[in-house]
């Protein structure tokens, strides 16, 4: 995997920040990845991001928020699927 530049990481943070609005688990996961990449940057590079309205503290808070949203989404999906079942109809049951 190639290292992402600061501009690419900031673009990803912007692009995937709508994960809640579009209700997308995949976009939330991509946002988490971008946030982790931002936080893994050397501090000098991350501080450059603060001039673009991103700070380490803000991205950390958004990362935690996205992770909590993902956890709720997965818990909701497992609860929903645990209560559902598949019914197979056959001719013995009068299905035509």
Z-matrix of the N, CA and C atoms (Angstrom, degrees):
N
C 1 1.438
C 2 1.526 1 108.95
N 3 1.303 2 116.44 1 129.67
C 4 1.453 3 121.49 2 -179.76
C 5 1.521 4 110.14 3 -77.04
N 6 1.306 5 114.98 4 147.37
C 7 1.463 6 119.77 5 178.84
C 8 1.526 7 108.94 6 -71.50
N 9 1.324 8 115.37 7 136.49
C 10 1.454 9 120.74 8 179.33
C 11 1.529 10 109.34 9 -85.13
N 12 1.315 11 115.65 10 146.15
C 13 1.459 12 119.98 11 175.85
C 14 1.527 13 109.00 12 -81.49
N 15 1.305 14 116.32 13 165.34
C 16 1.457 15 121.32 14 178.48
C 17 1.531 16 110.49 15 -58.22
N 18 1.331 17 116.67 16 -43.64
C 19 1.470 18 119.86 17 179.47
C 20 1.527 19 111.75 18 -61.57
N 21 1.328 20 117.21 19 -40.34
C 22 1.463 21 120.67 20 178.40
C 23 1.528 22 111.39 21 -65.20
N 24 1.319 23 115.89 22 -40.35
C 25 1.462 24 120.23 23 179.06
C 26 1.523 25 110.31 24 -65.24
N 27 1.330 26 117.00 25 -45.20
C 28 1.466 27 120.54 26 178.68
C 29 1.529 28 110.98 27 -63.14
N 30 1.327 29 116.76 28 -39.14
C 31 1.468 30 120.26 29 176.33
C 32 1.528 31 110.67 30 -61.35
N 33 1.330 32 116.55 31 -42.04
C 34 1.463 33 120.56 32 179.39
C 35 1.526 34 111.17 33 -65.03
N 36 1.326 35 116.70 34 -41.46
C 37 1.470 36 119.76 35 177.19
C 38 1.528 37 110.02 36 -59.16
N 39 1.316 38 116.07 37 -43.12
C 40 1.470 39 120.06 38 178.25
C 41 1.517 40 111.70 39 -67.54
N 42 1.322 41 116.48 40 -46.22
C 43 1.465 42 121.00 41 -175.74
C 44 1.528 43 112.90 42 -62.51
N 45 1.318 44 117.07 43 -40.06
C 46 1.459 45 120.85 44 -172.73
C 47 1.527 46 114.06 45 -99.20
N 48 1.323 47 117.05 46 3.82
C 49 1.465 48 119.63 47 -178.12
C 50 1.527 49 112.98 48 -70.93
N 51 1.315 50 117.81 49 -7.39
C 52 1.469 51 121.03 50 179.75
C 53 1.525 52 113.26 51 -93.58
N 54 1.336 53 117.32 52 17.01
C 55 1.463 54 120.62 53 -174.95
C 56 1.527 55 112.92 54 -55.92
N 57 1.330 56 118.18 55 -36.34
C 58 1.469 57 119.83 56 178.74
C 59 1.518 58 111.06 57 -70.72
N 60 1.310 59 116.00 58 -43.42
C 61 1.466 60 121.33 59 -177.57
C 62 1.523 61 111.53 60 -60.42
N 63 1.330 62 116.26 61 -41.03
C 64 1.464 63 119.82 62 -178.91
C 65 1.529 64 111.72 63 -94.85
N 66 1.340 65 116.23 64 -0.02
C 67 1.462 66 123.00 65 177.15
C 68 1.528 67 111.32 66 54.65
N 69 1.349 68 114.72 67 53.55
C 70 1.459 69 120.46 68 -174.87
C 71 1.520 70 111.90 69 -118.46
N 72 1.319 71 115.86 70 114.06
C 73 1.454 72 121.56 71 176.48
C 74 1.529 73 111.06 72 -64.70
N 75 1.321 74 116.89 73 -39.21
C 76 1.466 75 121.06 74 179.47
C 77 1.528 76 111.12 75 -63.16
N 78 1.327 77 117.43 76 -42.34
C 79 1.462 78 120.73 77 179.14
C 80 1.526 79 110.74 78 -67.73
N 81 1.329 80 117.37 79 -36.23
C 82 1.468 81 120.62 80 177.37
C 83 1.522 82 109.90 81 -63.66
N 84 1.305 83 116.29 82 -42.12
C 85 1.473 84 119.73 83 178.60
C 86 1.531 85 111.13 84 -65.04
N 87 1.328 86 116.69 85 -38.58
C 88 1.464 87 120.33 86 177.02
C 89 1.530 88 110.76 87 -66.12
N 90 1.336 89 116.57 88 -37.21
C 91 1.457 90 120.73 89 176.55
C 92 1.529 91 110.16 90 -62.71
N 93 1.323 92 116.63 91 -44.21
C 94 1.468 93 121.05 92 178.68
C 95 1.528 94 109.95 93 -59.54
N 96 1.314 95 116.81 94 -43.25
C 97 1.468 96 120.43 95 178.63
C 98 1.525 97 110.79 96 -61.15
N 99 1.321 98 116.89 97 -45.06
C 100 1.467 99 120.53 98 179.86
C 101 1.529 100 110.56 99 -64.14
N 102 1.321 101 117.04 100 -40.62
C 103 1.467 102 120.37 101 179.30
C 104 1.528 103 110.75 102 -64.40
N 105 1.318 104 116.56 103 -41.83
C 106 1.470 105 119.95 104 177.87
C 107 1.526 106 110.95 105 -63.30
N 108 1.324 107 115.80 106 -39.97
C 109 1.472 108 118.69 107 178.31
C 110 1.527 109 110.43 108 -64.01
N 111 1.334 110 116.26 109 -41.37
C 112 1.460 111 120.43 110 178.80
C 113 1.530 112 110.09 111 -60.74
N 114 1.321 113 116.07 112 -46.17
C 115 1.462 114 120.56 113 -177.79
C 116 1.528 115 112.43 114 -69.65
N 117 1.328 116 117.07 115 -22.72
C 118 1.464 117 121.05 116 179.95
C 119 1.523 118 112.69 117 -84.41
N 120 1.328 119 116.66 118 -8.68
C 121 1.461 120 119.59 119 179.40
C 122 1.517 121 110.24 120 -65.69
N 123 1.336 122 116.29 121 151.21
C 124 1.470 123 117.88 122 172.07
C 125 1.527 124 108.64 123 -56.31
N 126 1.303 125 117.41 124 146.17
C 127 1.466 126 121.02 125 -172.75
C 128 1.532 127 112.90 126 -56.20
N 129 1.306 128 118.60 127 -33.31
C 130 1.465 129 120.32 128 178.99
C 131 1.525 130 110.71 129 -63.70
N 132 1.316 131 117.47 130 -41.04
C 133 1.462 132 120.97 131 179.19
C 134 1.517 133 111.04 132 -69.28
N 135 1.319 134 116.68 133 -41.26
C 136 1.461 135 120.44 134 -179.94
C 137 1.515 136 110.68 135 -65.27
N 138 1.327 137 116.89 136 -34.97
C 139 1.462 138 119.82 137 179.38
C 140 1.526 139 110.83 138 -67.54
N 141 1.328 140 117.70 139 -30.02
C 142 1.460 141 119.97 140 175.05
C 143 1.519 142 109.47 141 -61.57
N 144 1.320 143 115.87 142 -33.21
C 145 1.455 144 120.36 143 178.87
C 146 1.510 145 112.09 144 -64.87
N 147 1.344 146 117.48 145 -24.96
C 148 1.456 147 119.20 146 -178.88
C 149 1.520 148 110.83 147 -65.90
N 150 1.330 149 118.08 148 -26.25
C 151 1.455 150 120.06 149 176.11
C 152 1.529 151 110.07 150 -70.92
N 153 1.327 152 117.31 151 -17.14
C 154 1.456 153 122.04 152 177.14
C 155 1.523 154 110.49 153 -98.49
N 156 1.305 155 117.00 154 21.61
C 157 1.464 156 125.19 155 179.12
C 158 1.526 157 113.68 156 74.60
N 159 1.303 158 118.82 157 16.13
C 160 1.460 159 122.04 158 174.77
C 161 1.513 160 109.12 159 -113.36
N 162 1.312 161 115.93 160 127.86
C 163 1.460 162 120.51 161 174.07
C 164 1.517 163 107.71 162 -119.64
N 165 1.313 164 115.78 163 159.88
C 166 1.460 165 120.42 164 179.46
C 167 1.526 166 110.02 165 -59.24
N 168 1.321 167 116.84 166 -42.41
C 169 1.463 168 120.63 167 179.98
C 170 1.519 169 112.66 168 -63.43
N 171 1.320 170 116.28 169 -42.67
C 172 1.470 171 120.54 170 179.86
C 173 1.525 172 111.19 171 -66.04
N 174 1.317 173 116.68 172 -44.29
C 175 1.466 174 119.94 173 179.96
C 176 1.527 175 110.16 174 -65.97
N 177 1.317 176 117.36 175 -37.57
C 178 1.470 177 120.23 176 176.83
C 179 1.526 178 110.72 177 -61.10
N 180 1.320 179 116.59 178 -43.93
C 181 1.468 180 120.76 179 179.26
C 182 1.528 181 110.71 180 -64.99
N 183 1.322 182 116.59 181 -41.51
C 184 1.464 183 120.01 182 178.95
C 185 1.525 184 111.02 183 -67.20
N 186 1.324 185 117.06 184 -35.26
C 187 1.463 186 121.43 185 176.87
C 188 1.525 187 109.87 186 -61.95
N 189 1.325 188 117.18 187 -48.30
C 190 1.470 189 120.85 188 178.68
C 191 1.531 190 111.01 189 -60.74
N 192 1.313 191 116.14 190 -40.78
C 193 1.466 192 120.78 191 178.90
C 194 1.530 193 111.10 192 -63.24
N 195 1.317 194 116.79 193 -43.70
C 196 1.472 195 120.80 194 179.32
C 197 1.524 196 110.83 195 -65.98
N 198 1.318 197 117.12 196 -40.37
C 199 1.464 198 119.87 197 178.43
C 200 1.529 199 111.10 198 -64.56
N 201 1.326 200 117.16 199 -38.97
C 202 1.466 201 120.53 200 177.61
C 203 1.526 202 110.41 201 -66.55
N 204 1.331 203 117.28 202 -39.81
C 205 1.466 204 121.57 203 178.38
C 206 1.528 205 109.84 204 -62.69
N 207 1.324 206 116.82 205 -43.73
C 208 1.467 207 121.32 206 178.20
C 209 1.526 208 110.33 207 -60.84
N 210 1.321 209 116.67 208 -45.27
C 211 1.471 210 120.84 209 -179.67
C 212 1.528 211 110.83 210 -61.24
N 213 1.336 212 117.09 211 -43.60
C 214 1.475 213 120.20 212 177.86
C 215 1.518 214 110.93 213 -63.75
N 216 1.319 215 116.50 214 -41.26
C 217 1.463 216 121.30 215 -179.22
C 218 1.534 217 110.36 216 -63.83
N 219 1.322 218 117.07 217 -44.16
C 220 1.461 219 120.77 218 179.43
C 221 1.525 220 111.29 219 -67.68
N 222 1.333 221 117.18 220 -39.16
C 223 1.462 222 120.54 221 177.96
C 224 1.516 223 110.70 222 -64.64
N 225 1.309 224 116.48 223 -40.63
C 226 1.458 225 121.39 224 178.72
C 227 1.526 226 110.57 225 -64.82
N 228 1.310 227 116.60 226 -41.07
C 229 1.470 228 120.83 227 -179.92
C 230 1.520 229 110.80 228 -66.78
N 231 1.332 230 117.56 229 -39.55
C 232 1.468 231 119.16 230 -178.71
C 233 1.522 232 110.54 231 -72.24
N 234 1.319 233 118.05 232 -33.61
C 235 1.464 234 121.46 233 177.04
C 236 1.522 235 110.21 234 -67.28
N 237 1.318 236 116.27 235 -42.87
C 238 1.455 237 121.14 236 179.99
C 239 1.522 238 111.07 237 -65.31
N 240 1.323 239 116.82 238 -44.77
C 241 1.462 240 119.39 239 -177.59
C 242 1.523 241 111.86 240 -73.47
N 243 1.324 242 118.17 241 -25.96
C 244 1.462 243 120.65 242 179.59
C 245 1.526 244 111.14 243 -68.66
N 246 1.323 245 116.77 244 -30.40
C 247 1.460 246 120.23 245 -179.18
C 248 1.509 247 113.92 246 -89.89
N 249 1.304 248 117.65 247 -7.04
C 250 1.463 249 119.51 248 -177.65
C 251 1.517 250 110.23 249 -97.15
N 252 1.290 251 114.55 250 156.26
C 253 1.457 252 119.09 251 177.67
C 254 1.518 253 108.91 252 -143.90
N 255 1.294 254 115.12 253 162.48
C 256 1.453 255 121.44 254 179.01
C 257 1.518 256 107.68 255 -105.06
N 258 1.293 257 115.55 256 131.06
C 259 1.452 258 120.16 257 178.62
C 260 1.518 259 108.36 258 -110.43
N 261 1.320 260 115.79 259 126.46
C 262 1.455 261 121.30 260 179.45
C 263 1.517 262 106.84 261 -102.59
N 264 1.305 263 115.61 262 120.50
C 265 1.449 264 120.57 263 179.67
C 266 1.520 265 110.38 264 -90.33
N 267 1.297 266 114.91 265 142.22
C 268 1.464 267 119.15 266 178.57
C 269 1.522 268 108.91 267 -131.03
N 270 1.307 269 116.00 268 167.80
C 271 1.463 270 120.44 269 179.27
C 272 1.513 271 110.96 270 -66.18
N 273 1.312 272 118.53 271 -24.08
C 274 1.465 273 121.98 272 177.98
C 275 1.521 274 111.56 273 -64.80
N 276 1.334 275 116.34 274 -24.66
C 277 1.452 276 120.22 275 179.49
C 278 1.511 277 112.26 276 -94.22
N 279 1.297 278 117.94 277 8.83
C 280 1.451 279 121.72 278 178.82
C 281 1.529 280 113.38 279 86.03
N 282 1.290 281 118.03 280 14.67
C 283 1.463 282 120.61 281 178.49
C 284 1.523 283 109.86 282 -76.99
N 285 1.307 284 117.10 283 132.74
C 286 1.483 285 120.89 284 177.95
C 287 1.489 286 110.85 285 -120.08
